[in-house]
Amino acid sequence: MSLAVSSTDVFASAIGAALETVLRKVSEGKKLSTEDLVVLMLGLFRELRGEVVDVGKEIAEVRNEITNMVNNIDRRIDALYELTNKNYEALNSRINALSDELSRKIEETNKRIDALYDLTSKNYETLTNRINAINDTLSRRIEETNKRIDELGKGMSEMRESINRRIDETNKRIDTLYDLLGKIYETLVKQETTTHSK
């Protein structure tokens, strides 16, 4: 293992020294040989390799971040789902209790209406209005609960869209890097072709 590391270090050092020599030729305006172009390409590949490694690390970090976000979202969804179930059960129990209470009140009211109908019709109208008010209150509360459920679904959709956008941005950065590497390679090939033609 130590021998492999030592050979890599020697190779990197040799490339570095040769690259310095070639760059000195370039600064002095001297013509570059094929070997000099190879040294330039090896130096460039060494730099690109470092950038690719950095991009790989960044992609790994983004993936880890996305995984953590998805896990957090899953936990939040589970918690919200559990809370929604509890709220639904509590609301359903309250509705049932109110329904039972309303049924009892209607039954009692009907008895009172039967007993008092001959005496006054105003009491009947008052009780009817109270029943309608209770029904309106129940309808409003059910509507509010449905709105909260819709808002929860909308928030979950927005979180999914945000995650998809971050993944698309990462893919675009990778595509841009590959395009840049292709252009650099084409430039080097053209330079070598021009040198040979001279």
BAROBA-67680 format. One record per residue (C-alpha): residue number from 1; x, y, z. Coordinates in nm, 3 decimals, padded with zeros to 5 digits. Layout:
<rec rolum="NUM" c1="X" c2="Y" c3="Z"/>
...
END
This chain:
<rec rolum="1" c1="00.000" c2="00.000" c3="00.000"/>
<rec rolum="2" c1="00.281" c2="00.240" c3="00.089"/>
<rec rolum="3" c1="00.460" c2="00.157" c3="-00.240"/>
<rec rolum="4" c1="00.148" c2="00.254" c3="-00.441"/>
<rec rolum="5" c1="00.115" c2="00.581" c3="-00.256"/>
<rec rolum="6" c1="00.487" c2="00.655" c3="-00.310"/>
<rec rolum="7" c1="00.461" c2="00.585" c3="-00.686"/>
<rec rolum="8" c1="00.159" c2="00.815" c3="-00.713"/>
<rec rolum="9" c1="00.345" c2="01.090" c3="-00.529"/>
<rec rolum="10" c1="00.650" c2="01.051" c3="-00.755"/>
<rec rolum="11" c1="00.430" c2="01.064" c3="-01.067"/>
<rec rolum="12" c1="00.243" c2="01.372" c3="-00.945"/>
<rec rolum="13" c1="00.570" c2="01.542" c3="-00.858"/>
<rec rolum="14" c1="00.716" c2="01.462" c3="-01.202"/>
<rec rolum="15" c1="00.403" c2="01.597" c3="-01.376"/>
<rec rolum="16" c1="00.420" c2="01.911" c3="-01.162"/>
<rec rolum="17" c1="00.784" c2="01.973" c3="-01.250"/>
<rec rolum="18" c1="00.727" c2="01.906" c3="-01.621"/>
<rec rolum="19" c1="00.421" c2="02.132" c3="-01.619"/>
<rec rolum="20" c1="00.625" c2="02.416" c3="-01.470"/>
<rec rolum="21" c1="00.882" c2="02.376" c3="-01.747"/>
<rec rolum="22" c1="00.614" c2="02.383" c3="-02.018"/>
<rec rolum="23" c1="00.446" c2="02.687" c3="-01.865"/>
<rec rolum="24" c1="00.783" c2="02.862" c3="-01.859"/>
<rec rolum="25" c1="00.819" c2="02.788" c3="-02.234"/>
<rec rolum="26" c1="00.473" c2="02.932" c3="-02.294"/>
<rec rolum="27" c1="00.559" c2="03.249" c3="-02.102"/>
<rec rolum="28" c1="00.881" c2="03.281" c3="-02.306"/>
<rec rolum="29" c1="00.690" c2="03.241" c3="-02.634"/>
<rec rolum="30" c1="00.868" c2="02.919" c3="-02.731"/>
<rec rolum="31" c1="00.705" c2="02.661" c3="-02.957"/>
<rec rolum="32" c1="00.562" c2="02.361" c3="-02.773"/>
<rec rolum="33" c1="00.642" c2="02.005" c3="-02.875"/>
<rec rolum="34" c1="00.399" c2="01.713" c3="-02.876"/>
<rec rolum="35" c1="00.545" c2="01.601" c3="-02.543"/>
<rec rolum="36" c1="00.481" c2="01.949" c3="-02.403"/>
<rec rolum="37" c1="00.117" c2="01.928" c3="-02.514"/>
<rec rolum="38" c1="00.087" c2="01.587" c3="-02.348"/>
<rec rolum="39" c1="00.227" c2="01.736" c3="-02.026"/>
<rec rolum="40" c1="-00.025" c2="02.022" c3="-02.049"/>
<rec rolum="41" c1="-00.309" c2="01.772" c3="-02.098"/>
<rec rolum="42" c1="-00.189" c2="01.560" c3="-01.803"/>
<rec rolum="43" c1="-00.171" c2="01.873" c3="-01.589"/>
<rec rolum="44" c1="-00.518" c2="01.974" c3="-01.700"/>
<rec rolum="45" c1="-00.655" c2="01.626" c3="-01.631"/>
<rec rolum="46" c1="-00.501" c2="01.642" c3="-01.284"/>
<rec rolum="47" c1="-00.679" c2="01.972" c3="-01.216"/>
<rec rolum="48" c1="-01.004" c2="01.843" c3="-01.366"/>
<rec rolum="49" c1="-00.978" c2="01.528" c3="-01.158"/>
<rec rolum="50" c1="-00.959" c2="01.742" c3="-00.844"/>
<rec rolum="51" c1="-01.264" c2="01.942" c3="-00.957"/>
<rec rolum="52" c1="-01.455" c2="01.622" c3="-01.039"/>
<rec rolum="53" c1="-01.373" c2="01.486" c3="-00.695"/>
<rec rolum="54" c1="-01.498" c2="01.812" c3="-00.541"/>
<rec rolum="55" c1="-01.816" c2="01.795" c3="-00.750"/>
<rec rolum="56" c1="-01.863" c2="01.432" c3="-00.645"/>
<rec rolum="57" c1="-01.832" c2="01.535" c3="-00.281"/>
<rec rolum="58" c1="-02.079" c2="01.818" c3="-00.336"/>
<rec rolum="59" c1="-02.324" c2="01.580" c3="-00.507"/>
<rec rolum="60" c1="-02.287" c2="01.336" c3="-00.217"/>
<rec rolum="61" c1="-02.355" c2="01.619" c3="00.027"/>
<rec rolum="62" c1="-02.660" c2="01.727" c3="-00.174"/>
<rec rolum="63" c1="-02.786" c2="01.369" c3="-00.181"/>
<rec rolum="64" c1="-02.736" c2="01.339" c3="00.193"/>
<rec rolum="65" c1="-02.918" c2="01.667" c3="00.241"/>
<rec rolum="66" c1="-03.203" c2="01.551" c3="00.017"/>
<rec rolum="67" c1="-03.219" c2="01.219" c3="00.204"/>
<rec rolum="68" c1="-03.232" c2="01.403" c3="00.536"/>
<rec rolum="69" c1="-03.499" c2="01.637" c3="00.401"/>
<rec rolum="70" c1="-03.708" c2="01.344" c3="00.273"/>
<rec rolum="71" c1="-03.669" c2="01.166" c3="00.608"/>
<rec rolum="72" c1="-03.769" c2="01.483" c3="00.793"/>
<rec rolum="73" c1="-04.064" c2="01.529" c3="00.560"/>
<rec rolum="74" c1="-04.168" c2="01.166" c3="00.614"/>
<rec rolum="75" c1="-04.150" c2="01.216" c3="00.989"/>
<rec rolum="76" c1="-04.346" c2="01.540" c3="00.965"/>
<rec rolum="77" c1="-04.605" c2="01.377" c3="00.740"/>
<rec rolum="78" c1="-04.639" c2="01.088" c3="00.985"/>
<rec rolum="79" c1="-04.675" c2="01.331" c3="01.272"/>
<rec rolum="80" c1="-04.927" c2="01.544" c3="01.080"/>
<rec rolum="81" c1="-05.115" c2="01.233" c3="00.973"/>
<rec rolum="82" c1="-05.133" c2="01.113" c3="01.333"/>
<rec rolum="83" c1="-05.238" c2="01.460" c3="01.449"/>
<rec rolum="84" c1="-05.499" c2="01.478" c3="01.172"/>
<rec rolum="85" c1="-05.638" c2="01.141" c3="01.277"/>
<rec rolum="86" c1="-05.654" c2="01.252" c3="01.639"/>
<rec rolum="87" c1="-05.820" c2="01.579" c3="01.541"/>
<rec rolum="88" c1="-06.063" c2="01.395" c3="01.318"/>
<rec rolum="89" c1="-06.148" c2="01.149" c3="01.593"/>
<rec rolum="90" c1="-06.190" c2="01.430" c3="01.844"/>
<rec rolum="91" c1="-06.400" c2="01.631" c3="01.599"/>
<rec rolum="92" c1="-06.607" c2="01.326" c3="01.510"/>
<rec rolum="93" c1="-06.668" c2="01.257" c3="01.879"/>
<rec rolum="94" c1="-06.769" c2="01.618" c3="01.934"/>
<rec rolum="95" c1="-07.000" c2="01.609" c3="01.631"/>
<rec rolum="96" c1="-07.157" c2="01.288" c3="01.758"/>
<rec rolum="97" c1="-07.199" c2="01.440" c3="02.103"/>
<rec rolum="98" c1="-07.350" c2="01.755" c3="01.953"/>
<rec rolum="99" c1="-07.572" c2="01.544" c3="01.730"/>
<rec rolum="100" c1="-07.691" c2="01.342" c3="02.029"/>
<rec rolum="101" c1="-07.743" c2="01.657" c3="02.227"/>
<rec rolum="102" c1="-07.923" c2="01.817" c3="01.934"/>
<rec rolum="103" c1="-08.141" c2="01.510" c3="01.894"/>
<rec rolum="104" c1="-08.230" c2="01.519" c3="02.262"/>
<rec rolum="105" c1="-08.301" c2="01.890" c3="02.248"/>
<rec rolum="106" c1="-08.518" c2="01.847" c3="01.937"/>
<rec rolum="107" c1="-08.706" c2="01.566" c3="02.107"/>
<rec rolum="108" c1="-08.758" c2="01.775" c3="02.419"/>
<rec rolum="109" c1="-08.847" c2="02.076" c3="02.210"/>
<rec rolum="110" c1="-09.102" c2="01.878" c3="02.011"/>
<rec rolum="111" c1="-09.264" c2="01.770" c3="02.336"/>
<rec rolum="112" c1="-09.271" c2="02.128" c3="02.455"/>
<rec rolum="113" c1="-09.402" c2="02.244" c3="02.119"/>
<rec rolum="114" c1="-09.680" c2="01.983" c3="02.132"/>
<rec rolum="115" c1="-09.769" c2="02.104" c3="02.481"/>
<rec rolum="116" c1="-09.742" c2="02.476" c3="02.407"/>
<rec rolum="117" c1="-09.845" c2="02.489" c3="02.042"/>
<rec rolum="118" c1="-10.195" c2="02.597" c3="02.123"/>
<rec rolum="119" c1="-10.065" c2="02.869" c3="02.354"/>
<rec rolum="120" c1="-09.811" c2="03.034" c3="02.123"/>
<rec rolum="121" c1="-09.651" c2="02.988" c3="01.783"/>
<rec rolum="122" c1="-09.364" c2="03.227" c3="01.856"/>
<rec rolum="123" c1="-09.186" c2="02.973" c3="02.073"/>
<rec rolum="124" c1="-09.185" c2="02.730" c3="01.782"/>
<rec rolum="125" c1="-09.019" c2="02.985" c3="01.551"/>
<rec rolum="126" c1="-08.757" c2="03.066" c3="01.816"/>
<rec rolum="127" c1="-08.668" c2="02.703" c3="01.864"/>
<rec rolum="128" c1="-08.648" c2="02.650" c3="01.486"/>
<rec rolum="129" c1="-08.408" c2="02.941" c3="01.456"/>
<rec rolum="130" c1="-08.189" c2="02.795" c3="01.730"/>
<rec rolum="131" c1="-08.178" c2="02.460" c3="01.550"/>
<rec rolum="132" c1="-08.082" c2="02.632" c3="01.224"/>
<rec rolum="133" c1="-07.809" c2="02.827" c3="01.404"/>
<rec rolum="134" c1="-07.665" c2="02.505" c3="01.548"/>
<rec rolum="135" c1="-07.673" c2="02.343" c3="01.202"/>
<rec rolum="136" c1="-07.499" c2="02.648" c3="01.052"/>
<rec rolum="137" c1="-07.229" c2="02.633" c3="01.322"/>
<rec rolum="138" c1="-07.169" c2="02.264" c3="01.255"/>
<rec rolum="139" c1="-07.148" c2="02.327" c3="00.879"/>
<rec rolum="140" c1="-06.896" c2="02.609" c3="00.927"/>
<rec rolum="141" c1="-06.676" c2="02.398" c3="01.154"/>
<rec rolum="142" c1="-06.678" c2="02.107" c3="00.908"/>
<rec rolum="143" c1="-06.591" c2="02.348" c3="00.625"/>
<rec rolum="144" c1="-06.301" c2="02.493" c3="00.826"/>
<rec rolum="145" c1="-06.168" c2="02.143" c3="00.892"/>
<rec rolum="146" c1="-06.181" c2="02.062" c3="00.519"/>
<rec rolum="147" c1="-05.991" c2="02.384" c3="00.442"/>
<rec rolum="148" c1="-05.715" c2="02.288" c3="00.689"/>
<rec rolum="149" c1="-05.684" c2="01.945" c3="00.528"/>
<rec rolum="150" c1="-05.658" c2="02.112" c3="00.181"/>
<rec rolum="151" c1="-05.388" c2="02.350" c3="00.308"/>
<rec rolum="152" c1="-05.191" c2="02.057" c3="00.448"/>
<rec rolum="153" c1="-05.202" c2="01.882" c3="00.109"/>
<rec rolum="154" c1="-05.090" c2="02.201" c3="-00.066"/>
<rec rolum="155" c1="-04.792" c2="02.242" c3="00.172"/>
<rec rolum="156" c1="-04.682" c2="01.884" c3="00.107"/>
<rec rolum="157" c1="-04.700" c2="01.943" c3="-00.273"/>
<rec rolum="158" c1="-04.486" c2="02.258" c3="-00.240"/>
<rec rolum="159" c1="-04.220" c2="02.068" c3="-00.041"/>
<rec rolum="160" c1="-04.207" c2="01.797" c3="-00.311"/>
<rec rolum="161" c1="-04.169" c2="02.064" c3="-00.584"/>
<rec rolum="162" c1="-03.884" c2="02.228" c3="-00.388"/>
<rec rolum="163" c1="-03.697" c2="01.896" c3="-00.363"/>
<rec rolum="164" c1="-03.746" c2="01.831" c3="-00.737"/>
<rec rolum="165" c1="-03.612" c2="02.179" c3="-00.820"/>
<rec rolum="166" c1="-03.294" c2="02.119" c3="-00.615"/>
<rec rolum="167" c1="-03.238" c2="01.785" c3="-00.790"/>
<rec rolum="168" c1="-03.285" c2="01.953" c3="-01.132"/>
<rec rolum="169" c1="-03.037" c2="02.227" c3="-01.040"/>
<rec rolum="170" c1="-02.777" c2="01.967" c3="-00.936"/>
<rec rolum="171" c1="-02.824" c2="01.778" c3="-01.264"/>
<rec rolum="172" c1="-02.782" c2="02.103" c3="-01.461"/>
<rec rolum="173" c1="-02.454" c2="02.178" c3="-01.279"/>
<rec rolum="174" c1="-02.323" c2="01.830" c3="-01.366"/>
<rec rolum="175" c1="-02.426" c2="01.875" c3="-01.733"/>
<rec rolum="176" c1="-02.251" c2="02.213" c3="-01.743"/>
<rec rolum="177" c1="-01.931" c2="02.059" c3="-01.605"/>
<rec rolum="178" c1="-01.937" c2="01.785" c3="-01.869"/>
<rec rolum="179" c1="-01.993" c2="02.046" c3="-02.144"/>
<rec rolum="180" c1="-01.695" c2="02.247" c3="-02.014"/>
<rec rolum="181" c1="-01.469" c2="01.939" c3="-02.011"/>
<rec rolum="182" c1="-01.575" c2="01.861" c3="-02.370"/>
<rec rolum="183" c1="-01.493" c2="02.214" c3="-02.488"/>
<rec rolum="184" c1="-01.150" c2="02.207" c3="-02.318"/>
<rec rolum="185" c1="-01.073" c2="01.872" c3="-02.481"/>
<rec rolum="186" c1="-01.177" c2="02.004" c3="-02.825"/>
<rec rolum="187" c1="-00.956" c2="02.310" c3="-02.777"/>
<rec rolum="188" c1="-00.654" c2="02.095" c3="-02.690"/>
<rec rolum="189" c1="-00.716" c2="01.871" c3="-02.991"/>
<rec rolum="190" c1="-00.738" c2="02.173" c3="-03.222"/>
<rec rolum="191" c1="-00.417" c2="02.318" c3="-03.075"/>
<rec rolum="192" c1="-00.232" c2="01.989" c3="-03.126"/>
<rec rolum="193" c1="-00.366" c2="01.962" c3="-03.484"/>
<rec rolum="194" c1="-00.255" c2="02.319" c3="-03.558"/>
<rec rolum="195" c1="00.093" c2="02.251" c3="-03.415"/>
<rec rolum="196" c1="00.138" c2="01.938" c3="-03.629"/>
<rec rolum="197" c1="00.017" c2="02.118" c3="-03.942"/>
<rec rolum="198" c1="00.288" c2="02.386" c3="-03.888"/>
END
